[in-house]
């Protein structure tokens, strides 16, 4: 439905509802309330004048947020955290006096940011695993199908269709490892106070340092974390944002490489992305089957890769214990990176689960180039029959140039085998030469490499995450 206000395409066209909820206002402000509950509960357990009745009252109103009332308070107070303190307090009159006790705004703001980044990474992890699973099926099916390898996008030694897919998977496994590392090392800010000294909490606990430390431990445990950052200013180090967005950018890089390969394969008519029955490839050229989904992956990936610069510059320009020039940028750059990568993985899952292979086209291209690739084997065979290796090498070089002209200048087929058959220096019939043109002789260990890679690298990952593989995948919006 059209509106008269700007709406991010990441929300309206690309990102899933699950990822959008993680970065929604409802998730943010309900998490603020969960943090206020955790703070109040910990303060009560450590002997501050906070009652169970007050904690229970706070807990009963975590999700019923009156956003209209919060907006009224923010317009009056010009402070979002205090606006929500007052809005929460109106629902919890008994607990109002102890909400946010000893805390500063970053207690809810920064801790919430870490919590939602963690949940975002968990969703990304699930989708990464699903992409890997789809590619694993594809690689196994086509592990022995010879295809042209390319270096510099020039025909090189043969590989297999499945072996090429292992390259895409290997990148994703590296990304998954990075996501797992980020998840294992994320820490809450904790309850550090206005400049990170915990002075307000030390005052509340009348100089008891152990209780100040226990307060953070209890909050972390309630929010599902093993610990908090060891030291901070008012905020956690913005390197945390940079590291997380860098991890997302790594996924974008891998996806873009896959999508670029697919676009080139589509041009060669060897492998194509799924194309729906009523899909239109071009408004002007009805016959076209443009690789639109892979192009979209590349487009969104470019955005994420560039977006890394935002938290990098933010980290580099923070002053002492706190400046607020991070806030507006951070509100945009971090969530949008997650939404974009979510969209990329949704498309990647869709494409990887429906790749269309054209074996006859692949075979045609292989056979067009195979005489050149077989020339070394032919030369070795001729040497065994008594030929001179150096002379034969020169004869093949000359014949290859002629055959190349035949293909490139005249648009004819590759006649290298005919030229060699007619050359008495080789002493081989066309039938004997043609025996060297079996593609499977030139794929090296590709089938075995695929099998070993799947067994040793991929299967353990799929086994570890088998609980998510049966879950429903996100349907593309467009």
C-alpha positions in Angstrom: 0.0 0.0 0.0 1.4 3.4 -1.0 2.0 5.9 1.7 2.8 9.6 1.7 5.9 9.2 3.9 9.3 7.6 3.2 9.6 3.9 4.1 12.9 2.0 4.0 12.9 -0.6 1.2 14.6 -2.9 3.6 11.4 -3.0 5.6 8.8 -2.8 2.8 10.6 -5.0 0.2 13.4 -7.1 1.5 13.9 -8.0 5.2 11.9 -10.7 7.0 9.3 -10.0 9.6 11.5 -11.9 12.2 14.5 -9.6 11.7 12.3 -6.5 11.5 10.8 -7.4 14.9 14.2 -7.8 16.5 15.0 -4.2 15.6 11.5 -2.9 16.2 10.4 -0.3 18.8 8.4 -2.9 20.6 11.4 -5.2 21.0 13.6 -2.2 22.1 11.3 -0.8 24.7 10.1 -4.1 26.1 13.7 -5.0 26.5 14.3 -1.7 28.4 11.6 -2.8 30.8 13.1 -6.3 31.2 16.4 -4.6 32.1 14.6 -2.4 34.6 13.1 -5.5 36.1 16.5 -7.2 36.3 18.0 -4.1 37.9 15.2 -3.9 40.5 15.3 -7.6 41.3 19.1 -7.6 41.7 19.0 -4.5 44.0 16.3 -6.1 46.1 18.3 -9.3 46.4 21.3 -7.3 47.5 19.5 -5.5 50.2 18.5 -2.2 48.8 15.0 -0.8 49.7 13.2 -2.5 46.8 10.3 -4.8 47.6 9.1 -8.0 45.9 5.8 -6.2 45.3 7.5 -3.5 43.4 9.4 -6.0 41.3 6.3 -8.1 40.6 4.4 -4.9 39.5 7.2 -4.0 37.1 7.2 -7.6 35.7 3.5 -7.5 35.1 3.8 -4.6 32.8 6.7 -5.4 30.5 4.8 -5.6 27.3 1.8 -3.2 27.6 3.6 -0.1 26.4 1.6 3.1 25.8 3.6 4.6 22.9 1.3 7.6 22.6 1.8 8.5 26.3 5.6 7.9 25.9 5.6 10.4 23.0 3.8 13.0 25.1 6.4 12.6 27.9 9.3 12.8 25.4 7.9 16.0 23.9 7.8 17.5 27.4 11.1 16.1 28.7 13.1 15.9 25.5 14.6 12.6 26.8 13.5 9.2 25.5 14.7 7.2 28.5 13.0 9.4 31.1 9.9 9.5 28.9 9.7 5.7 29.2 10.5 5.8 32.9 7.5 8.0 33.5 5.3 6.0 31.1 6.3 2.8 32.9 5.9 4.4 36.3 2.3 5.4 35.5 1.5 1.8 35.1 3.5 0.8 38.1 2.8 3.5 40.8 4.2 1.4 43.6 7.5 0.7 41.8 7.8 4.2 40.3 10.2 5.5 43.0 12.8 2.7 42.3 12.7 2.4 38.5 16.1 3.1 37.0 17.6 3.4 40.5 21.3 4.3 40.2 21.4 3.8 36.4 22.1 6.1 33.5 20.5 6.0 30.1 23.1 3.7 28.6 22.1 1.0 31.1 18.9 0.4 29.0 20.2 1.7 25.7 23.5 0.0 25.3 22.5 -3.3 27.1 19.4 -3.5 24.8 21.6 -2.9 21.7 23.8 -5.9 22.7 20.8 -8.0 23.3 19.2 -7.3 19.9 22.5 -7.7 18.1 22.8 -11.1 19.7 19.3 -12.1 18.6 20.0 -10.7 15.1 23.2 -12.8 14.9 21.3 -15.9 16.0 18.8 -15.4 13.2 21.6 -14.8 10.7 23.3 -18.0 11.9 20.1 -20.0 11.3 19.8 -18.7 7.7 23.5 -19.2 7.0 23.2 -22.9 8.0 20.1 -23.3 5.7 22.0 -21.8 2.7 24.9 -24.2 3.4 22.5 -27.1 3.5 21.0 -26.3 0.1 24.4 -25.9 -1.4 25.6 -29.2 0.1 22.7 -31.0 -1.7 23.6 -29.3 -4.9 27.3 -30.0 -4.6 26.7 -33.7 -3.9 24.4 -34.1 -6.9 26.8 -32.5 -9.3 30.1 -33.5 -7.7 31.3 -35.4 -10.9 29.8 -33.3 -13.7 32.8 -31.8 -15.6 32.6 -28.1 -16.4 35.0 -25.5 -17.5 37.1 -23.9 -14.8 37.9 -20.3 -15.3 40.8 -18.1 -14.3 40.5 -14.5 -15.4 37.2 -15.6 -16.8 39.2 -17.5 -19.5 38.7 -21.2 -19.9 41.1 -23.1 -17.7 41.4 -26.7 -16.5 38.2 -28.5 -15.9 36.5 -28.6 -12.5 33.0 -30.0 -11.7 29.8 -28.2 -11.1 29.7 -29.5 -7.5 33.3 -28.7 -6.7 32.6 -25.0 -7.6 29.7 -25.0 -5.1 32.2 -26.1 -2.3 34.0 -22.8 -2.9 30.8 -20.9 -2.1 30.2 -23.1 0.9 33.7 -22.7 2.3 33.3 -19.0 2.4 30.0 -19.4 4.3 31.6 -21.8 6.8 34.2 -19.1 7.5 31.3 -16.6 8.0 29.5 -19.0 10.3 32.6 -19.5 12.4 32.9 -15.7 12.7 29.2 -15.4 13.7 29.7 -18.1 16.3 32.7 -16.3 17.6 30.9 -13.0 17.9 28.0 -14.6 19.7 30.4 -16.3 22.2 32.2 -13.0 23.0 29.3 -10.6 23.2 29.0 -9.0 26.6 26.6 -6.7 28.2 27.6 -3.2 29.2 26.3 -4.0 32.7 25.6 -1.3 35.3 28.6 1.0 34.9 27.1 4.5 35.6 27.6 7.8 34.0 31.3 7.6 33.3 31.9 3.9 33.9 33.0 4.2 37.5 29.9 2.7 39.1 30.0 5.5 41.6 26.2 5.8 41.9 25.9 2.1 42.8 28.9 2.2 45.2 27.0 5.0 46.9 23.7 3.0 47.0 25.6 0.0 48.5 27.4 2.2 51.0 30.9 1.4 49.7 30.4 -2.3 49.4 32.4 -3.1 46.2 31.4 -6.8 46.2 27.7 -5.9 46.0 28.4 -3.5 43.1 30.0 -6.4 41.3 27.3 -8.9 42.2 24.7 -6.5 40.9 26.2 -6.8 37.4 26.5 -10.5 37.6 22.9 -10.9 38.6 21.7 -8.6 35.7 23.9 -10.5 33.2 22.6 -13.8 34.3 18.9 -12.7 34.1 19.5 -11.4 30.6 21.2 -14.6 29.5 24.8 -13.5 29.4 27.8 -15.0 31.0 29.4 -11.6 31.8 29.7 -7.9 31.2 32.5 -5.8 29.7 35.4 -5.4 32.1 35.7 -1.7 31.8 33.9 1.1 30.0 33.1 4.7 29.9 29.4 5.5 29.8 29.0 3.2 26.8 30.4 -0.1 25.7 33.3 0.4 23.2 31.8 1.1 19.8 34.3 -1.5 18.4 31.7 -4.0 19.4 29.3 -2.5 16.8 32.2 -2.4 14.3 33.0 -6.0 14.9 29.4 -7.2 14.5 28.8 -5.2 11.3 32.2 -6.4 10.0 30.9 -10.0 10.5 27.8 -9.1 8.6 29.8 -7.5 5.8 31.8 -10.8 5.6 28.6 -12.6 4.8 27.7 -9.9 2.2 31.1 -10.5 0.6 30.5 -14.2 0.3 27.0 -13.9 -1.0 28.1 -11.3 -3.6 30.8 -13.6 -4.8 28.3 -16.4 -5.2 25.8 -14.1 -6.9 28.4 -12.8 -9.3 29.5 -16.3 -10.3 25.8 -17.1 -10.9 25.3 -14.0 -13.1 28.3 -15.1 -15.2 27.0 -18.7 -15.4 23.6 -17.4 -16.4 25.2 -15.5 -19.2 26.9 -18.7 -20.3 23.5 -20.5 -20.0 25.1 -23.2 -17.9 23.5 -22.6 -14.5 20.6 -20.3 -13.7 18.7 -19.0 -10.7 15.1 -20.2 -10.3 12.7 -18.5 -12.8 9.0 -18.6 -11.9 6.4 -19.5 -14.5 4.9 -15.9 -14.8 8.1 -14.0 -14.0 9.0 -11.2 -16.4 12.7 -10.8 -17.1 12.5 -7.5 -19.0 9.7 -5.1 -19.7 11.0 -4.6 -23.3 12.5 -8.0 -24.2 10.0 -10.8 -23.4 12.6 -13.6 -24.1 15.0 -12.5 -21.4 15.7 -14.4 -18.1 17.7 -11.9 -16.2 19.4 -13.1 -13.0 17.4 -10.5 -11.0 17.7 -12.2 -7.6 21.5 -12.6 -7.8 21.7 -9.0 -9.0 19.7 -8.0 -5.9 22.1 -9.9 -3.7 25.0 -8.0 -5.2 23.2 -4.7 -4.8 22.4 -5.2 -1.1 25.8 -6.7 -0.4 27.4 -3.5 -1.7 25.4 -1.5 0.8 26.5 -3.7 3.7 30.1 -3.7 2.7 30.2 0.1 2.6 28.1 0.4 5.8 31.0 -1.0 7.8 32.6 2.5 7.5 29.9 3.9 9.8 30.8 2.1 13.1 34.5 2.3 12.1 34.4 6.1 12.0 32.1 6.2 15.1 34.6 4.1 17.0 37.5 6.3 16.0 35.9 9.5 16.9 34.4 8.9 20.3 35.8 11.4 22.9 36.9 10.2 26.3 34.1 8.5 28.3 31.2 9.5 26.0 30.0 11.7 23.2 26.5 11.5 21.6 27.6 11.8 17.9 27.4 8.0 17.8 23.7 7.8 18.5 21.9 9.0 15.3 24.4 7.1 13.1 24.2 3.9 15.2 20.4 3.9 15.1 20.6 3.6 11.3 23.8 1.8 10.5 23.6 -1.2 12.7 19.9 -2.2 12.3 20.1 -1.6 8.5 23.1 -3.9 8.2 21.2 -6.6 9.9 18.1 -6.1 7.7 20.1 -6.0 4.5 22.0 -9.2 5.4 18.8 -10.9 6.4 17.4 -10.0 3.0 20.6 -11.3 1.3 20.3 -14.6 3.0 16.6 -14.9 2.2 17.4 -14.5 -1.5 20.4 -16.8 -1.2 18.3 -19.5 0.3 15.8 -19.1 -2.4 18.3 -19.3 -5.2 20.5 -22.1 -3.7 17.4 -24.3 -3.2 16.3 -24.0 -6.9 19.5 -23.8 -9.0 18.8 -24.9 -12.6 21.7 -26.7 -14.4 21.9 -27.2 -18.1 24.1 -30.2 -18.7 24.1 -30.1 -22.5 25.3 -26.5 -22.6 28.0 -27.3 -20.0 29.1 -30.3 -22.1 29.1 -28.3 -25.3 31.4 -25.7 -23.7 33.7 -28.3 -22.3 34.1 -30.1 -25.7 34.8 -26.8 -27.4 37.8 -26.2 -25.1 38.9 -29.8 -24.4 41.2 -30.3 -27.4 43.4 -27.5 -26.0 43.4 -29.1 -22.5 44.1 -32.5 -23.9 47.2 -31.4 -25.8 49.6 -32.1 -23.0 48.3 -35.7 -22.7 48.4 -36.1 -26.4 52.0 -34.9 -26.5 53.0 -37.4 -23.7 51.3 -40.2 -25.6 53.2 -39.3 -28.8 56.5 -39.2 -26.9 55.8 -42.7 -25.7 55.5 -43.7 -29.4 59.0 -42.3 -30.1 58.3 -38.6 -30.7 60.6 -35.7 -29.6 59.0 -33.8 -26.8 60.4 -30.4 -27.8 59.4 -30.8 -31.5 55.9 -32.0 -30.6 55.5 -29.1 -28.2 56.2 -26.6 -31.0 53.9 -28.5 -33.4 51.1 -28.3 -30.9 51.7 -24.6 -30.3 51.5 -23.9 -34.1 48.4 -26.1 -34.5 46.7 -24.4 -31.4 47.2 -21.0 -32.9 45.6 -22.1 -36.2 42.7 -23.8 -34.3 42.3 -20.6 -32.2 42.0 -18.5 -35.4 39.5 -21.0 -36.7 37.3 -20.4 -33.6 37.8 -16.7 -33.0 38.2 -15.3 -36.5 36.1 -17.6 -38.6 33.5 -18.6 -36.0 34.0 -22.3 -36.8 34.5 -25.3 -34.5 37.8 -26.2 -32.8 39.7 -28.4 -35.3 42.9 -28.9 -33.3 42.4 -32.7 -33.2 42.0 -32.8 -37.0 45.2 -30.8 -37.4 47.2 -33.1 -35.1 45.7 -36.2 -36.8 47.0 -34.9 -40.1 50.5 -34.2 -38.7 52.8 -37.2 -39.3 55.0 -36.1 -36.4 52.5 -37.4 -34.0 51.8 -40.7 -35.7 48.3 -41.0 -34.2 44.9 -41.5 -35.7 41.9 -39.3 -35.1 40.3 -42.2 -33.1 43.4 -42.5 -30.9 43.4 -38.7 -30.4 39.7 -38.6 -29.6 40.2 -41.1 -26.8 42.0 -38.3 -25.0 38.8 -36.2 -25.1 37.0 -37.8 -22.2 36.1 -34.9 -19.8 36.2 -37.0 -16.7 40.0 -37.6 -17.2 40.6 -33.9 -16.6 38.7 -33.1 -13.4 41.4 -34.3 -11.0 40.1 -35.2 -7.5 37.0 -33.0 -7.8 34.4 -35.7 -6.9 36.6 -36.9 -4.0 37.2 -33.3 -2.8 33.5 -32.7 -2.7 32.8 -35.9 -0.8 35.6 -35.2 1.7 34.6 -31.6 2.1 31.0 -32.5 2.8 31.9 -35.3 5.2 34.6 -33.5 7.1 33.5 -29.8 7.0 29.8 -29.5 6.2 28.1 -32.5 7.8 29.4 -31.7 11.4 27.9 -28.2 11.0 24.6 -29.5 9.7 24.5 -32.1 12.5 25.1 -29.4 15.1 22.3 -27.3 13.8 19.9 -30.0 12.7 17.1 -28.5 14.8 16.9 -25.4 12.6 17.0 -27.2 9.2 13.4 -28.4 9.4 12.0 -25.0 10.1 10.1 -23.0 7.5 12.1 -20.7 5.3 11.3 -17.0 4.7 9.2 -16.4 1.6 10.6 -13.6 -0.6 8.5 -10.4 -0.6 9.4 -9.5 -4.2 
